[in-house]
Amino acid sequence: MAKTRHSKHKRTGHPKVSLSTPEKYRLVITYPGDPTTRHFTTSDLAQARTIARRNANTGARVDFQHHQGWGRYTTTRTYQPGD
């Protein structure tokens, strides 16, 4: 029996990651006295601003970051408690 380069069984698919809509905005949330930082990413600007203001009003420092590509983010605004 001759070997063929075509498989006789069905190959399973690979999970696909959509790169067309990356998470454009990231929030780095830090509460005073808490050593852990919280990260929140979204592609919705209005949702990111709302969550940043809500956390700043509860006493957190929030760094608002924009995605620059290849996993790099730049901080564009910092929300302080009471802003």
N, C-alpha and C positions, 0 to 999 in steps of 0.2 A: 504494500500500500504506500503510495507516494504521499509525502508530507506537503501540505499546502501552507501558505502564509496566512490564509484566512481562518479565523477561529470558527469552530463548529458550535460554540456555546455563546450565549448572549453575554455581552460585557456589561458590567454595571456602570452606571454613570457616575461622574464626579460632581460633588457639590459645587455650584457656581456662586461666586461672589460678585455682586453687581458693583462695578466700579464707576458706573455712570452717575450715580447719586451718592457720593460719599457724605459722611457726616460733616457738614460745613462749619458748625459752631460747637465749641466745647466750653463748658463752664468748670472752673476749678474753684470749689467752695471750701472755705476754711473757717471753722468756728473757733473763737478764742478759747483757750484751755483744752481744746481737743487736738491730739497729735495727728489724727488721720485727716486726710483731705478727701473730699468727694468729687468725683468727675461725672459730668452729665454731658452727653453729646446728642445733637439733633441737627436736622437739616432745615428746620423751621425757625426763621429769625424771630418771629413774633413770640413763639413759645420760649425761645432762649432768653429773650429780654424779660418776659414775664417771670420766669423762674429766677433769673438773676435779681430782679427787683424784690421779689418775694423773700428770697433768702437774705438779701441785704437788710430788709426791714426787720428780720428776726435776729439780727446781730452778727451776720456772717460777712466775711470779706470774700468777694467773688471776682475772679479774673475772667473776663469775657475774651475768648480767643477765636480767631478765624483760621480755617484750614488753608494751608499754603501748598499742599500736595506732598506726597511721599511721607506722610506721617508727621509733618511739621506744622506747628501752630504758632501764631504770633498773637500776643496779647494786645488788644486794641483799646480796651477800657477796663478799669478796675472800679467795682462798686464797693463802697465802704458802708459800714453800718449807719443807717440814717439817711442814705442818699435817696 
